[in-house]
Amino acid sequence: MNFALILFILLVISFVAWLIDVGWLVRRRRAAAERAVADFDRKNQARTGAAAEVLAAERSVVRESALRRPWYMEYTASFFPVILAVFVLRSFLFEPFRIPSGSMIPTLEIGDLILVNKYQYGIRLPVINKKVIEVGSPQRGDVMVFRFPIIPQQDYIKRVVGIPGDRIEYADKRLSINGAAVPMQPLAPYVDESRLQSYSQFSETLGQRSHRVILADGPGFLMRAMQHTHPDACRYGPNSVSCTVPPGHYFVMGDNRDNSEDSRFWGFVPDENIVGRAFLVWLTLKGWVPSFQRVGRFD
C-alpha cells in the first residue's frame, strides 16, 4: 500500500473542500446566520416577560446553528490543517518505520519503531521521490531506508557499505573496501533468545564510526539472485562476491550478515530509491506490548 500516495490524495481532497468552504460556503453561512437572527428577533419582540439572559442564549444558539459546517465539510475541510501538517512532516522531515525482520540485528530488532530523517540526503518531491534540492548523500556506515530496487513497493533497511566507485569484496565473511580490509574487533557472543542461538559478534568500523555485526558459524552462502540490478558489475566465487559500485548507486548490507538479503545477492540501490537515514528507536513492540528499553539513537 502506497501510504504517501493515499496521504497526497487526502490532502488534495481536503484542500479543495477547504477552498470551497472559506471562499464560498462561509459567506453563505454568515448570510444565513444574519437572516436567522433577524427572524428570531422579529418573532420574539412580544416576549417582554422573558429574561434578557434567556433570549440572548437562545439567540446565540440560533446563530451558531446557522454557522455550523455541514457534516461533509466537517469530514473534509476541517481536516485540511491536520493532514497538511502530517504530509509536510512525513514527506520532508521525518517518517516512522517498523522493523519487520532480523536482518539488522543486533543494531535493530524485530518490532523496533524507528524514525527516518527524510531531508539529510536531499529534499525530494513526495510520491514520485524526485530529488529537487541537494543536501547530502549517504556515507559508509549510515543505516538507510530505501525502496527495494527489484520490488519498489517494498521498503528495506540496510547499512551503507559502498558508495559510488567503491570496489567491495566480501570473501569468507570478511569485508574489504577498495582493497583494504574493514577493521573488526571481536566482542562477546550475541545470543538470540527468540531462537536460542548464539552468534559471533564483532565491532566493525566504517570510516570514523563503529557498529556491531553478527556472524553465524559455518562457511555461509553467497550466490547471485535471479534478478540483479547490475549483473556485470559483480563477480561471484566460492563463498565470495566482488562488486564495483556504479555511479549514482550504493552497496548495502545487513548487520546480521548471514541472515540478510542485500546487495551481495541482488545488486545496488539507485539514488532515486532512497527514502532517508534511520537514526532513532522511539518504541519497541513485542507483539502488542510496548517497551521503552531500546529507545534512543543508534549508529
Salt bridges, closest charged atoms under 4 A:
ASP21 OD1 - ARG29 NH1 2.81
ASP21 OD2 - ARG69 NE 2.91
ASP39 OD1 - ARG42 NH2 2.39
ASP39 OD2 - LYS43 NZ 3.14
ASP41 OD1 - ARG59 NE 2.98
GLU58 OE1 - ARG47 NH1 2.85
GLU95 OE2 - ARG90 NH2 2.58
GLU95 OE1 - LYS118 NZ 2.81
GLU109 OE2 - ARG294 NH1 3.67
ASP112 OD2 - ARG294 NH2 2.67
GLU134 OE1 - LYS131 NZ 3.44
ASP142 OD1 - ARG209 NH2 2.39
ASP142 OD1 - ARG277 NE 3.47
ASP166 OD2 - ARG140 NE 2.83
GLU169 OE2 - ARG167 NH1 2.58
GLU204 OE1 - HIS211 NE2 2.82
GLU204 OE1 - ARG257 NH2 2.73
ASP255 OD2 - ARG159 NH2 2.76
ASP258 OD2 - LYS173 NZ 3.07
ASP262 OD1 - ARG264 NE 2.83
ASP271 OD2 - ARG124 NH2 3.47
ASP271 OD2 - LYS131 NZ 3.52
